[in-house]
Amino acid sequence: MTRLISIAAGVTPELFAEPERFIDAAATAGWPGTGIWFDPDTWDRARTRTVADRIAATGLTAVDMEVIRIGADGDCGEQLIDAAAEVGARNVLTISSLPDADATAERLGELCRHAAPAGIRVCIEFMRFTAVKTLADAVDVAERTGEANVGILCDLLHVVRSGTTFDDIAAADAGLFPYVQWCDAPAEPRGWTTRDLVGDALDDRSAPGEGDLRADAFEALFSPSVPFSLEVRSAALREEFPDAVERAEHLLKRTRAALDRTSRH
């Protein structure tokens, strides 16, 4: 089985408010799958129709839509999920800033129940600088929801920075991981403050195999049936390839080379 690979919306942050252009860039570059960024300030019914039309016309698989930010001031969850259902996104990504695990689980459960009729998985991402910091935290929150369509998003960068090990992932229920974010980066971030870690996540990534995070071993943890979203947010890549299509083409070439290497091991 050939693993489905998808270009994450974060690769081209300059197009966050224009997801239809990002989809076209992904398709032109030859990606089989795409992520979709949901900007609650600019998304409306017309955009839902436009994005759905572009997905249908290009034949891309919409692996995910992001991001629902669970917090004390509310979130865009139902609006995002309704849009995801119409455009055909398989998963939606959530993060939480609520310090109470029960409160996070309660809201995550509400989102799961809203998404269930459309067959959408609601995935909580763990990151060292959010309330859900590790895989263990994410498993705890997911289990508290009691919902069958809850999931966990493992992003290689955040796995390593959180202190989660590959053995931890291997020991977890594989059914909790409907898709994965793949990338690479230096072994150590620029620093360990929240500001440093956010900068690390937004600017310092590289393509799999071009850093120190054992991207090949991470890839081998997951069945080929699990789609991989290439979350390569990189200031260097944006500077070298200011054109969105050329950036997507470059990343696709590097990703396929990385998968070829892992298949030979």
NORFENFEN-V753724 format. One record per backbone hydrogen bond with DSSP energy under -0.5 kcal/mol. CO is the residue of the C=O (numbers start at 1). NH is the residue of the N-H. E is the energy in kcal/mol with one decimal. If there is no record, write none. Layout:
co=(CO,CO)
nh=(NH,NH)
e=(E,E)
This chain:
co=(4,5,6,6,7,8,9,10,12,13,15,18,18,19,20,21,22,23,24,25,26,26,27,32,33,34,34,36,37,38,39,39,44,45,46,47,48,49,50,51,52,53,54,55,55,60,61,61,62,63,64,65,66,67,68,68,70,71,76,77,78,79,80,81,82,83,84,84,90,91,92,93,93,94,95,96,96,97,99,100,101,102,103,104,105,106,107,108,109,110,111,112,113,115,115,116,121,121,122,123,123,124,127,131,132,134,135,136,137,138,139,140,141,142,142,147,149,151,152,153,153,154,154,155,156,157,158,159,159,160,165,166,167,168,169,172,173,174,176,176,178,179,180,180,181,182,184,185,193,194,195,196,197,198,199,199,200,203,203,206,207,214,215,216,218,219,223,225,227,227,228,228,229,229,230,230,231,232,233,234,235,236,237,243,244,245,246,247,248,249,250,251,252,253,254,255,256,257,258,259,260,261,261,262)
nh=(228,33,8,230,35,11,12,13,15,16,18,21,22,23,24,25,26,27,28,29,30,31,30,61,7,63,64,66,39,40,42,43,48,49,50,51,52,53,54,55,56,57,58,59,60,62,34,63,90,91,36,93,38,69,70,95,97,74,80,81,82,83,84,85,86,87,88,89,121,65,123,67,68,125,70,131,132,99,101,104,105,106,107,108,109,110,111,112,113,114,115,116,117,118,120,119,92,123,151,94,125,153,130,133,127,138,139,140,141,142,143,144,145,145,146,150,122,124,154,126,155,156,181,159,160,161,162,163,164,163,169,170,171,172,172,174,176,177,152,178,227,154,182,229,156,231,206,212,197,198,199,200,201,202,203,204,204,235,236,184,210,218,219,220,221,222,226,227,180,229,6,230,182,231,8,232,233,234,205,238,239,240,241,247,248,249,250,251,252,253,254,255,256,257,258,259,260,261,262,263,264,264,265,265)
e=(-2.6,-1.0,-0.6,-3.6,-2.2,-1.7,-1.6,-0.7,-2.0,-1.7,-1.8,-1.0,-1.4,-2.5,-2.0,-2.2,-2.5,-2.4,-2.7,-2.1,-0.8,-2.3,-0.7,-2.1,-1.7,-1.9,-0.8,-2.3,-0.7,-0.8,-1.5,-2.1,-2.1,-2.1,-2.4,-3.1,-2.5,-2.3,-2.2,-2.6,-2.2,-2.6,-2.3,-1.7,-0.6,-0.6,-2.6,-1.1,-2.0,-0.8,-1.4,-2.1,-3.4,-0.6,-1.0,-2.4,-2.6,-1.7,-2.8,-2.8,-2.5,-1.9,-2.8,-2.4,-1.5,-2.1,-1.3,-2.0,-2.0,-1.7,-3.0,-0.5,-2.7,-2.8,-2.8,-2.3,-0.6,-0.5,-0.6,-2.1,-2.7,-2.5,-2.1,-2.8,-2.5,-1.8,-2.3,-2.3,-2.4,-1.9,-2.0,-1.9,-0.5,-1.3,-1.6,-2.0,-2.4,-0.7,-2.5,-3.0,-0.5,-2.0,-2.2,-1.0,-2.2,-2.2,-2.9,-2.1,-2.4,-2.9,-2.6,-1.8,-1.2,-0.6,-0.9,-1.2,-2.2,-2.5,-0.6,-0.9,-0.7,-0.5,-2.5,-2.8,-2.3,-2.6,-1.8,-0.5,-1.3,-1.3,-1.6,-2.5,-1.8,-0.8,-1.0,-0.6,-2.2,-1.7,-3.4,-0.7,-0.7,-0.6,-0.5,-3.7,-2.0,-1.4,-2.5,-3.2,-2.7,-2.5,-2.2,-2.5,-2.0,-2.2,-2.4,-0.7,-1.2,-2.4,-0.7,-1.4,-2.2,-2.0,-2.3,-1.6,-1.5,-1.4,-2.2,-0.6,-2.0,-0.5,-2.6,-0.6,-2.7,-1.2,-1.7,-1.3,-0.8,-0.8,-1.7,-2.2,-2.1,-2.5,-2.4,-2.3,-2.3,-2.6,-2.4,-2.4,-2.2,-2.3,-2.2,-2.5,-2.6,-1.8,-2.1,-2.4,-2.2,-1.9,-2.2,-2.1,-0.9,-0.7,-0.5,-1.0)
